[in-house]
Amino acid sequence: MHPRDVANLISECITEGNMENILDFFHPDYRMSFPPSEPLKSGLETIRLSFQPFIDNKAKLTSTVTGEVINGDIAMLQANWNITDFEGNVMGEGHSSEVLKQRKDGSWQYFIDCPLGLPFLD
């Protein structure tokens, strides 16, 4: 498994309606900047709130990683992504910056996620 594979695995979990498996792809100390104008969000409850509408709408996540740098057990990714509902309507899209951490078993989890880019400076 490579860090760049995680989004596609999450997409499969959305299709299956499997929230527990989605949560497994996120580190317990996860932080998210979404939208960039709001304060950072953290924790797995953030993931539940973010992904439940996609499961409810039988959405499809498509992510194309455009850059990946790995240093030991840390990876930084850039990606273009979109999420469409079961009728093909776009529910969200953006250009993300992501940091993942590798677990002892070799799998990867999101640690920092900025789906629409880095947060704004004050």
DSSP file with accessible surface (Angstrom, degrees, kcal/mol):
  #  RESIDUE AA STRUCTURE BP1 BP2  ACC     N-H-->O    O-->H-N    N-H-->O    O-->H-N    TCO  KAPPA ALPHA  PHI   PSI    X-CA   Y-CA   Z-CA
    1    1 A M              0   0   97      0, 0.0     3,-0.0     0, 0.0     0, 0.0   0.000 360.0 360.0 360.0 134.5    0.0    0.0    0.0
    2    2 A H    >   -     0   0   89      1,-0.1     3,-2.1   106,-0.0     4,-0.5  -0.808 360.0-113.2-108.6 155.6    1.2    3.5   -0.9
    3    3 A P  G >  S+     0   0    1      0, 0.0     3,-1.6     0, 0.0     4,-0.4   0.886 116.9  62.8 -53.9 -37.2   -0.1    6.7    0.6
    4    4 A R  G 3  S+     0   0  101      1,-0.3     4,-0.4     2,-0.1    61,-0.2   0.646  95.4  62.1 -65.6 -12.4   -1.5    7.6   -2.8
    5    5 A D  G <> S+     0   0   54     -3,-2.1     4,-1.8     1,-0.2    -1,-0.3   0.660  80.6  83.2 -84.5 -17.3   -3.8    4.5   -2.5
    6    6 A V  H <> S+     0   0    0     -3,-1.6     4,-2.5    -4,-0.5     5,-0.2   0.903  85.8  52.8 -61.3 -44.4   -5.7    5.7    0.6
    7    7 A A  H  > S+     0   0    5     -4,-0.4     4,-2.3     1,-0.2    -1,-0.2   0.906 109.4  49.9 -60.5 -39.7   -8.3    7.9   -1.2
    8    8 A N  H  > S+     0   0   78     -4,-0.4     4,-1.8    -3,-0.2    -1,-0.2   0.880 110.0  50.6 -67.0 -35.0   -9.3    5.1   -3.5
    9    9 A L  H  X S+     0   0   50     -4,-1.8     4,-1.8     2,-0.2    -2,-0.2   0.900 109.5  50.8 -67.8 -37.9   -9.7    2.7   -0.6
   10   10 A I  H  X S+     0   0    3     -4,-2.5     4,-2.3     1,-0.2    -2,-0.2   0.907 105.7  56.7 -64.5 -39.3  -11.9    5.3    1.1
   11   11 A S  H  X S+     0   0   14     -4,-2.3     4,-2.3     1,-0.2    -1,-0.2   0.915 105.3  51.0 -57.8 -41.9  -14.0    5.6   -2.0
   12   12 A E  H  X S+     0   0  107     -4,-1.8     4,-2.2     1,-0.2    -1,-0.2   0.899 108.9  51.4 -61.4 -39.9  -14.6    1.9   -1.9
   13   13 A C  H  X>S+     0   0    8     -4,-1.8     5,-2.8     2,-0.2     4,-0.8   0.870 107.9  52.0 -66.3 -37.0  -15.7    2.2    1.7
   14   14 A I  H ><5S+     0   0    2     -4,-2.3     3,-1.0     3,-0.2    -2,-0.2   0.948 109.8  49.2 -62.0 -47.7  -18.1    5.0    0.8
   15   15 A T  H 3<5S+     0   0  101     -4,-2.3    -2,-0.2     1,-0.3    -1,-0.2   0.894 113.8  46.1 -58.4 -40.2  -19.6    2.8   -1.9
   16   16 A E  H 3<5S-     0   0  124     -4,-2.2    -1,-0.3    -5,-0.2    -2,-0.2   0.592 109.7-124.8 -77.3 -13.1  -20.0    0.0    0.6
   17   17 A G  T <<5 +     0   0   39     -3,-1.0     2,-1.0    -4,-0.8    -3,-0.2   0.799  58.3 151.2  72.6  29.2  -21.5    2.4    3.2
   18   18 A N     >< +     0   0   51     -5,-2.8     4,-1.6     1,-0.2     3,-0.2  -0.698  17.5 169.2-103.1  85.7  -18.8    1.3    5.7
   19   19 A M  H  > S+     0   0   15     -2,-1.0     4,-2.8     1,-0.2     5,-0.2   0.871  75.7  59.3 -62.4 -39.6  -18.1    4.2    8.0
   20   20 A E  H  > S+     0   0  113      1,-0.2     4,-1.3     2,-0.2    -1,-0.2   0.903 106.7  46.7 -61.1 -40.1  -16.0    2.1   10.4
   21   21 A N  H  > S+     0   0   75      2,-0.2     4,-0.6    -3,-0.2    -1,-0.2   0.868 110.1  54.0 -69.4 -34.7  -13.5    1.2    7.7
   22   22 A I  H >< S+     0   0    0     -4,-1.6     3,-1.8     1,-0.2    -2,-0.2   0.954 106.3  52.5 -60.0 -48.0  -13.4    4.9    6.6
   23   23 A L  H >< S+     0   0   12     -4,-2.8     3,-1.8     1,-0.3    -1,-0.2   0.838  98.6  65.1 -58.6 -31.4  -12.5    5.9   10.2
   24   24 A D  H 3< S+     0   0   82     -4,-1.3    -1,-0.3     1,-0.3    -2,-0.2   0.726  93.2  61.6 -66.2 -19.8   -9.7    3.4   10.1
   25   25 A F  T << S+     0   0   23     -3,-1.8    85,-3.0    -4,-0.6     2,-0.4   0.355  95.3  76.0 -86.8   7.1   -7.9    5.5    7.4
   26   26 A F  E <  S-a  110   0A   2     -3,-1.8    85,-0.2    83,-0.3    18,-0.1  -0.976  82.8-122.6-125.4 130.4   -7.7    8.5    9.8
   27   27 A H  E >   -     0   0A  32     83,-2.8     3,-2.0    -2,-0.4    16,-0.2  -0.348  25.9-118.8 -64.0 144.6   -5.2    8.9   12.6
   28   28 A P  E 3  S+     0   0A  81      0, 0.0    16,-0.3     0, 0.0    -1,-0.1   0.803 116.8  50.1 -58.0 -27.2   -6.8    9.5   16.1
   29   29 A D  E 3  S+     0   0A 110     14,-0.1    -2,-0.1    13,-0.1    82,-0.1   0.103  85.4 155.0 -97.5  23.2   -5.1   12.9   16.2
   30   30 A Y  E <   -     0   0A   1     -3,-2.0    13,-2.0    80,-0.1     2,-0.4  -0.121  25.3-163.3 -52.3 141.6   -6.3   13.9   12.7
   31   31 A R  E     -aB 112  42A 110     80,-2.0    82,-2.1    11,-0.2     2,-0.4  -0.988   3.9-167.9-128.7 141.8   -6.6   17.6   11.9
   32   32 A M  E     -aB 113  41A   9      9,-2.9     9,-3.0    -2,-0.4     2,-0.8  -0.994  16.7-155.0-133.8 136.1   -8.6   19.0    9.0
   33   33 A S        +     0   0    1     80,-2.4    83,-0.6    -2,-0.4     7,-0.1  -0.903  30.9 172.1-105.6  99.1   -8.7   22.5    7.4
   34   34 A F        +     0   0   78     -2,-0.8    -2,-0.1     1,-0.6    84,-0.0  -0.849  69.7  11.2-159.4 121.8  -12.1   22.7    5.8
   35   35 A P  S >  S-     0   0   37      0, 0.0     3,-2.3     0, 0.0    -1,-0.6   0.768  86.2-135.2 -69.3 163.6  -13.0   25.2    4.7
   36   36 A P  T 3  S+     0   0   15      0, 0.0    84,-1.6     0, 0.0    -2,-0.1   0.702 101.8  62.1 -60.8 -18.5   -9.7   27.1    4.9
   37   37 A S  T 3  S+     0   0   87     82,-0.2    -4,-0.0     2,-0.1     0, 0.0   0.589  96.3  72.5 -83.1  -8.7  -11.4   30.2    6.3
   38   38 A E  S <  S-     0   0   91     -3,-2.3    82,-0.1     1,-0.1     3,-0.1  -0.654  95.7 -86.7-103.8 161.4  -12.6   28.3    9.4
   39   39 A P        -     0   0  110      0, 0.0    -5,-0.3     0, 0.0    -1,-0.1  -0.216  59.3 -84.4 -59.8 155.0  -10.6   27.1   12.5
   40   40 A L        -     0   0   79     -7,-0.1     2,-0.3    -4,-0.1    -7,-0.2  -0.283  41.7-144.8 -59.2 145.2   -9.0   23.6   12.2
   41   41 A K  E     -B   32   0A  61     -9,-3.0    -9,-2.9    -3,-0.1     2,-0.3  -0.798  19.7-171.4-108.0 155.4  -11.2   20.7   13.0
   42   42 A S  E     +B   31   0A  72     -2,-0.3     4,-0.4   -11,-0.2   -11,-0.2  -0.957  29.8  39.3-145.5 162.2   -9.9   17.6   14.7
   43   43 A G  S >> S-     0   0   21    -13,-2.0     4,-0.7    -2,-0.3     3,-0.7   0.094  84.0 -74.2  88.4 165.1  -10.8   14.0   15.8
   44   44 A L  H 3> S+     0   0   59    -16,-0.3     4,-2.0     1,-0.2     3,-0.2   0.751 121.4  68.0 -72.2 -24.0  -12.6   11.1   14.3
   45   45 A E  H 3> S+     0   0  113      1,-0.2     4,-2.5     2,-0.2    -1,-0.2   0.869  94.5  60.0 -63.4 -31.7  -16.1   12.7   14.9
   46   46 A T  H <> S+     0   0   19     -3,-0.7     4,-2.0    -4,-0.4    -1,-0.2   0.897 104.3  49.9 -58.3 -39.6  -15.1   15.2   12.2
   47   47 A I  H  X S+     0   0    0     -4,-0.7     4,-2.9    -3,-0.2     5,-0.3   0.929 108.0  51.8 -67.4 -44.7  -14.7   12.3    9.8
   48   48 A R  H  X S+     0   0   87     -4,-2.0     4,-2.0     1,-0.2    -2,-0.2   0.942 112.8  45.3 -56.1 -48.2  -18.1   10.9   10.7
   49   49 A L  H  < S+     0   0  121     -4,-2.5    -1,-0.2     1,-0.2    -2,-0.2   0.862 116.4  46.5 -65.2 -35.4  -19.8   14.3   10.1
   50   50 A S  H  < S+     0   0   35     -4,-2.0     4,-0.4    -5,-0.2    -2,-0.2   0.881 119.7  35.8 -75.0 -39.1  -17.9   14.9    6.9
   51   51 A F  H  X S+     0   0   23     -4,-2.9     4,-2.1     1,-0.2     3,-0.4   0.698  95.4  79.7 -94.7 -19.8  -18.4   11.4    5.3
   52   52 A Q  H  X S+     0   0   74     -4,-2.0     4,-3.0    -5,-0.3     5,-0.2   0.917  92.2  52.8 -58.1 -43.2  -22.0   10.5    6.4
   53   53 A P  H  > S+     0   0   57      0, 0.0     4,-1.7     0, 0.0    -1,-0.2   0.881 108.7  51.6 -60.5 -31.8  -23.6   12.7    3.7
   54   54 A F  H  4>S+     0   0   39     -3,-0.4     5,-2.9    -4,-0.4    -2,-0.2   0.913 111.4  45.9 -70.3 -40.5  -21.5   10.9    1.0
   55   55 A I  H ><5S+     0   0   23     -4,-2.1     3,-1.8     1,-0.2    -1,-0.2   0.943 111.8  52.2 -63.9 -45.8  -22.5    7.5    2.3
   56   56 A D  H 3<5S+     0   0  105     -4,-3.0    -1,-0.2     1,-0.3    -2,-0.2   0.825 113.6  43.9 -59.5 -33.8  -26.2    8.6    2.4
   57   57 A N  T 3<5S-     0   0   60     -4,-1.7    29,-1.5    -5,-0.2    -1,-0.3   0.241 109.2-121.7 -96.4  10.9  -26.0    9.9   -1.2
   58   58 A K  T < 5 -     0   0  150     -3,-1.8    -3,-0.2    27,-0.2    -2,-0.1   0.913  50.3-174.2  48.7  48.3  -24.1    6.8   -2.5
   59   59 A A      < -     0   0    1     -5,-2.9     2,-0.5    26,-0.1    26,-0.2  -0.241  23.8-136.9 -75.9 161.6  -21.4    9.1   -3.6
   60   60 A K  E     -C   84   0A 122     24,-2.8    24,-2.1    -3,-0.1     2,-0.5  -0.985  11.6-153.3-121.5 122.7  -18.3    8.3   -5.6
   61   61 A L  E     -C   83   0A  18     -2,-0.5     2,-0.5    22,-0.2    22,-0.2  -0.841  10.6-172.2 -93.9 126.5  -14.9    9.9   -4.5
   62   62 A T  E     +C   82   0A  52     20,-2.9    20,-2.1    -2,-0.5     2,-0.4  -0.991   6.7 178.6-119.8 123.7  -12.4   10.3   -7.3
   63   63 A S  E     -C   81   0A  14     -2,-0.5     2,-0.6    18,-0.2    18,-0.2  -0.994  13.8-168.2-129.6 129.7   -8.9   11.4   -6.3
   64   64 A T  E     -C   80   0A  84     16,-3.3    16,-2.5    -2,-0.4     2,-0.4  -0.959  18.8-143.4-117.0 109.4   -5.9   11.9   -8.6
   65   65 A V  E     +C   79   0A  42     -2,-0.6    14,-0.3    14,-0.2     3,-0.1  -0.604  19.7 179.3 -74.0 126.7   -2.7   12.3   -6.7
   66   66 A T  E     +     0   0A  80     12,-2.4     2,-0.3    -2,-0.4    13,-0.2   0.513  67.0  17.2-106.1  -9.3   -0.5   14.8   -8.5
   67   67 A G  E     -C   78   0A  26     11,-1.5    11,-2.0     2,-0.0     2,-0.3  -0.963  57.7-178.7-162.2 144.5    2.5   14.7   -6.1
   68   68 A E  E     -C   77   0A  54     -2,-0.3     2,-0.4     9,-0.2     9,-0.2  -0.966   2.2-179.3-149.3 129.4    3.8   12.5   -3.3
   69   69 A V  E     -C   76   0A  91      7,-2.4     7,-2.7    -2,-0.3     2,-0.4  -0.999   9.9-167.2-128.4 127.6    6.9   12.8   -1.1
   70   70 A I  E     +C   75   0A  79     -2,-0.4     2,-0.4     5,-0.2     5,-0.2  -0.963  11.5 175.8-118.4 131.9    7.7   10.1    1.5
   71   71 A N  E >   -C   74   0A 134      3,-3.1     3,-1.5    -2,-0.4     2,-0.3  -0.879  65.9 -61.5-133.1  98.0   10.2   10.5    4.3
   72   72 A G  T 3  S-     0   0   56     -2,-0.4    -1,-0.0     1,-0.2     0, 0.0  -0.465 121.2 -10.2  65.7-119.3   10.2    7.4    6.6
   73   73 A D  T 3  S+     0   0   84     -2,-0.3    29,-2.5    -3,-0.1     2,-0.4   0.175 122.8  82.2-100.7  18.5    6.8    7.1    8.1
   74   74 A I  E <   -CD  71 101A  64     -3,-1.5    -3,-3.1    27,-0.2     2,-0.4  -0.969  54.5-176.5-122.6 137.3    5.5   10.5    6.9
   75   75 A A  E     -CD  70 100A   1     25,-2.4    25,-2.6    -2,-0.4     2,-0.4  -0.985  11.9-157.2-132.2 144.6    4.1   11.3    3.5
   76   76 A M  E     -CD  69  99A 112     -7,-2.7    -7,-2.4    -2,-0.4     2,-0.3  -0.985  18.8-176.2-119.9 131.8    2.9   14.5    1.9
   77   77 A L  E     -CD  68  98A   2     21,-2.8    21,-2.6    -2,-0.4     2,-0.4  -0.922  19.8-159.4-125.7 153.8    0.5   14.4   -1.0
   78   78 A Q  E     +CD  67  97A 110    -11,-2.0   -12,-2.4    -2,-0.3   -11,-1.5  -0.977  26.8 169.7-122.4 142.5   -1.2   16.8   -3.4
   79   79 A A  E     -CD  65  96A   1     17,-1.6    17,-2.8    -2,-0.4     2,-0.4  -0.996  35.1-136.0-151.4 153.7   -4.3   15.7   -5.2
   80   80 A N  E     +CD  64  95A  66    -16,-2.5   -16,-3.3    -2,-0.3     2,-0.3  -0.932  40.4 172.2-103.7 134.5   -7.2   16.8   -7.3
   81   81 A W  E     -CD  63  94A  36     13,-2.5    13,-2.1    -2,-0.4     2,-0.3  -0.951  20.3-178.3-142.1 159.1  -10.5   15.3   -6.2
   82   82 A N  E     -CD  62  93A  52    -20,-2.1   -20,-2.9    -2,-0.3     2,-0.4  -0.974  13.9-149.6-152.2 157.1  -14.2   15.3   -6.6
   83   83 A I  E     -CD  61  92A   7      9,-2.8     8,-3.7    -2,-0.3     9,-1.3  -0.999  16.0-172.7-128.0 126.9  -17.2   13.6   -5.1
   84   84 A T  E     -CD  60  90A  29    -24,-2.1   -24,-2.8    -2,-0.4     6,-0.2  -0.908  19.9-125.3-119.4 147.8  -20.4   12.9   -7.1
   85   85 A D    >   -     0   0   25      4,-2.6     3,-2.3    -2,-0.3   -27,-0.2  -0.193  46.3 -83.1 -79.0-178.1  -23.7   11.6   -5.9
   86   86 A F  T 3  S+     0   0  131    -29,-1.5   -28,-0.1     1,-0.3    -1,-0.1   0.706 132.0  52.0 -64.2 -17.4  -25.4    8.5   -7.4
   87   87 A E  T 3  S-     0   0  136      2,-0.1    -1,-0.3     0, 0.0   -28,-0.0   0.425 122.0-104.8 -95.5  -1.0  -26.8   10.7  -10.3
   88   88 A G  S <  S+     0   0   47     -3,-2.3     2,-0.3     1,-0.3    -2,-0.1   0.510  70.4 147.0  91.8   4.4  -23.4   12.2  -11.1
   89   89 A N        -     0   0   85      1,-0.1    -4,-2.6     2,-0.0     2,-0.4  -0.586  54.7-113.6 -75.2 134.3  -24.0   15.6   -9.5
   90   90 A V  E     +D   84   0A  84     -2,-0.3    -6,-0.3    -6,-0.2     3,-0.1  -0.537  34.4 177.2 -71.5 122.3  -20.8   17.1   -8.1
   91   91 A M  E     -     0   0A  67     -8,-3.7     2,-0.3     1,-0.4    -7,-0.2   0.643  68.6 -16.7 -95.5 -22.7  -21.1   17.4   -4.3
   92   92 A G  E     +D   83   0A  20     -9,-1.3    -9,-2.8     2,-0.0    -1,-0.4  -0.931  59.2 178.0-175.5 154.4  -17.6   18.7   -3.8
   93   93 A E  E     +D   82   0A 126     -2,-0.3     2,-0.3   -11,-0.3   -11,-0.2  -0.976  16.0 131.4-160.5 158.1  -14.3   19.2   -5.5
   94   94 A G  E     -D   81   0A  12    -13,-2.1   -13,-2.5    -2,-0.3     2,-0.5  -0.992  52.1 -86.6 178.1-173.4  -10.9   20.7   -4.9
   95   95 A H  E     -D   80   0A 132     -2,-0.3   -15,-0.2   -15,-0.2     2,-0.2  -0.986  50.2-159.2-123.1 112.9   -7.1   20.5   -4.8
   96   96 A S  E     -D   79   0A   3    -17,-2.8   -17,-1.6    -2,-0.5     2,-0.4  -0.601  22.1-155.3-102.6 157.0   -5.9   19.1   -1.6
   97   97 A S  E     +DE  78 114A  31     17,-1.8    17,-2.5    -2,-0.2     2,-0.3  -0.997  29.1 179.9-121.5 130.4   -2.7   19.0    0.5
   98   98 A E  E     -DE  77 113A  12    -21,-2.6   -21,-2.8    -2,-0.4     2,-0.4  -0.980  23.3-158.7-138.5 145.4   -2.5   16.0    2.8
   99   99 A V  E     -DE  76 112A  34     13,-3.1    12,-3.3    -2,-0.3    13,-2.0  -0.991  17.4-172.1-122.6 131.1   -0.1   14.5    5.3
  100  100 A L  E     -DE  75 110A   0    -25,-2.6   -25,-2.4    -2,-0.4     2,-0.4  -0.897  11.5-148.2-121.6 151.9   -0.3   10.8    6.1
  101  101 A K  E     -DE  74 109A  61      8,-2.6     8,-2.3    -2,-0.3     2,-0.4  -0.952  17.6-128.3-118.0 142.3    1.5    8.7    8.8
  102  102 A Q  E     - E   0 108A  70    -29,-2.5     6,-0.2    -2,-0.4     2,-0.1  -0.719  19.5-141.2 -91.0 135.5    2.5    5.1    8.4
  103  103 A R    >   -     0   0   62      4,-3.2     3,-2.2    -2,-0.4    -1,-0.0  -0.429  31.7 -99.7 -86.2 168.5    1.4    2.5   11.0
  104  104 A K  T 3  S+     0   0  222      1,-0.3    -1,-0.1     2,-0.1    -2,-0.0   0.795 122.9  59.4 -59.6 -27.9    3.6   -0.3   12.2
  105  105 A D  T 3  S-     0   0  123      2,-0.1    -1,-0.3     1,-0.1     3,-0.1   0.467 120.8-107.1 -82.1   0.8    1.7   -2.7    9.9
  106  106 A G  S <  S+     0   0   28     -3,-2.2    -2,-0.1     1,-0.3    -1,-0.1   0.283  80.1 125.0  94.7 -10.8    2.8   -0.6    6.9
  107  107 A S        -     0   0   18     -5,-0.1    -4,-3.2     1,-0.0     2,-0.3  -0.335  53.8-127.5 -78.1 166.3   -0.7    0.9    6.2
  108  108 A W  E     - E   0 102A   8     -6,-0.2     2,-0.3  -106,-0.1    -6,-0.2  -0.877  18.5-168.2-120.2 147.8   -1.2    4.7    6.0
  109  109 A Q  E     - E   0 101A  18     -8,-2.3    -8,-2.6    -2,-0.3   -83,-0.3  -0.987  31.6-106.6-132.2 144.0   -3.6    7.0    7.7
  110  110 A Y  E     +aE  26 100A  10    -85,-3.0   -83,-2.8    -2,-0.3   -10,-0.3  -0.484  37.7 169.5 -65.4 134.3   -4.5   10.7    7.1
  111  111 A F  E    S+     0   0A  52    -12,-3.3   -80,-2.0     1,-0.4     2,-0.4   0.701  71.2  16.4-113.6 -43.2   -2.9   12.9    9.8
  112  112 A I  E     -aE  31  99A  64    -13,-2.0   -13,-3.1   -82,-0.2    -1,-0.4  -1.000  69.6-175.0-133.2 132.8   -3.5   16.3    8.3
  113  113 A D  E     +aE  32  98A  18    -82,-2.1   -80,-2.4    -2,-0.4   -15,-0.2  -0.992  15.0 176.7-134.5 127.0   -6.0   17.0    5.5
  114  114 A C  E >   - E   0  97A   5    -17,-2.5     3,-2.0    -2,-0.4   -17,-1.8  -0.791   7.1-179.1-124.8  82.3   -6.6   20.3    3.7
  115  115 A P  T 3  S+     0   0   15      0, 0.0   -34,-0.2     0, 0.0   -81,-0.1   0.750  86.1  32.6 -59.5 -26.1   -9.2   19.4    1.0
  116  116 A L  T 3  S-     0   0   72    -83,-0.6   -20,-0.2     1,-0.5     2,-0.1   0.015 127.8 -85.8-117.2  25.8   -9.2   22.9   -0.4
  117  117 A G  S <  S-     0   0   16     -3,-2.0    -1,-0.5   -20,-0.1   -20,-0.1  -0.384  72.6 -26.8  97.0 179.5   -5.6   23.8    0.3
  118  118 A L  S    S-     0   0  122      1,-0.1    -4,-0.0    -2,-0.1   -84,-0.0  -0.283  74.2 -95.0 -68.3 153.0   -3.8   25.2    3.3
  119  119 A P        -     0   0   54      0, 0.0   -82,-0.2     0, 0.0     2,-0.1  -0.248  44.7 -98.7 -66.1 155.7   -5.7   27.3    5.8
  120  120 A F        -     0   0  139    -84,-1.6     2,-0.2   -82,-0.1     0, 0.0  -0.459  35.7-116.9 -71.8 145.1   -5.6   31.1    5.6
  121  121 A L              0   0  168     -2,-0.1    -1,-0.1     1,-0.1     0, 0.0  -0.556 360.0 360.0 -78.0 147.9   -3.1   33.0    7.8
  122  122 A D              0   0  215     -2,-0.2    -1,-0.1     0, 0.0     0, 0.0  -0.445 360.0 360.0 -76.5 360.0   -4.6   35.4   10.3
